Amino acid sequence: MDECVFCDIGTGRIDSDLAVPVSERVYVLPALRQRVKNRFHTLVLPVIHVRNLHDADPSLLTEIMAVTAGLTAVLPAKLGANGSFVFQNNVEPDGLPFHLHVHVVPRFEGDEFRTPDPVGVSEVPLAHRLVQARELRRLLS
């Protein structure tokens, strides 16, 4: 396997302050690119390298989806959101190296959310993602 930034983050080799371990096998991470009206866009990932949804062990999938479901409850409650949008991509053409992840995006009334949305998505500064990571730790503890 080539280098994988998500493996490096999940194992603490880089950006350990951004990774929020939920168990030995799953962690969450504030997304690098988020919509201004949908902050706290969060990724749920396995610590070990798994390329696609269909490559994952069923027990790992269960754990990933349990964490995802938990986020769909705590994020809207914390943020005053109406709900969330959950999605997962298999083998994005430009997503090399690719690592399984599920997106949880808080939804708000009037947020004009659409996907894809190349214009409305921007890189979130590290300092803001660190604040999100700290809050995710608190919410998931």
N, C-alpha and C positions, 0 to 999 in steps of 0.2 A: 504494500500500500504506500502511496505517496504521502507526503506530509499532509496532515489534516488539522486545520486550526481549531475545529471543534473538539477533536481528541486532545489537543494541547490544552485547551481551556478546561475541559472536563476533568483532566487529570492534574490540573494545577500547575502545569509547566509554564503557562502564560496567563495573564489576566485573571488570576485566581480571585481577585476582589469582585469581578463581575459574575463569576459562576456561583450559583446558589445550589449546593448539593441538597437533594431531597432524600436520597438513599444512596447506597453504594453503587447503584446502577443507573440512576437518573439524576439529571440536574436541569435547572432552568437558567435562562440567560436573557437579559434585556436585549431586544433586537438592535442591531447597529443602525438600521434604517427604519424610521418610523414616520407615520403621518403626524403632523402637528396636532390635529384634532383627535388623534387616537394614541396618545402617549401610553406607555407601559405595554406596548406590543412585546410579548414575551415568547421565547422559544423553549420548548420542552425537548430534551435530547438524552439519548443514552450516553453513558460515559465511554463505553467501548465503541469502536468503529463499527457501525452498521450502515450500509449504503442506502438501502431502500426499505420501505415498509414491509414488503414481502420477504425480505431477508432476515427479519427480526424473529427471535424466539417468541412463541406465544406468551410466555410469562412476562417477558420484557415489554411486549406490546400492551399487556394488561396494566403493567405498572406505569408506562408512559401515558396511557389513556386515563388512568386514575389521577395522575398528577394534573393532566390537562383538565379533567372535570373539576378538580379542586380549584384550579385557577379561574375557571368560568364562574365559580361561586364567589371567590374572595376578591377578584379584581373589580367586578362591577360594584360590589358592596363598598369597597374602599374608595373607589373613584366616583361613585354616583352615576355609573354608566347604566344604560338600559339593558345591556347584555354583552355578548361577545361574538366574534366571527372566528371560527376555528378552521384551519386548513393545513394540508400537508401536500408536498410535491414529491414525486418520484423522479429521479434523474433529470434535474434541470439541465438543459443543453449547455448553459454557461456557468453552471454551479460546480466547478471543479476546485478542490476535491469535494465530492458530495458526501454528506453525513445526514442520516435520518434526523428530521426535526419536525415538530408540530408547532404551528403558529397559533397563538391566542391573542386576538386583537380586541381590546375593549371598544364597544360601540356606544355612541352618544346620539341623542336626537339631533338631527340637522348636521351630522358630521360629514355628509356628502361622500361617504365611503364608497369606493369602487375598486375593483381589481381586474386587470392590472391598472396601476395608477403611477406611471413613471414621473409625473410632474409633482404629485402631492406628497411623495416620499422623499425624506432627506436624512442625511447622517446626523445622528444625535451625538452631541459632544460627550466625551468620556465622563466628565464630571457629572452630567445628568444621568448617564447610565449607571454610574456608581451609586447615586442616590436611589435609583430604581432598584438596584440589586439589594441595597440595604433594606428597603421597604419590602421587597419580595421575601427576604430572609425572615423578617418579622411576621409577615402574613402567613408564611408556610411553616412556622415553628409551632 
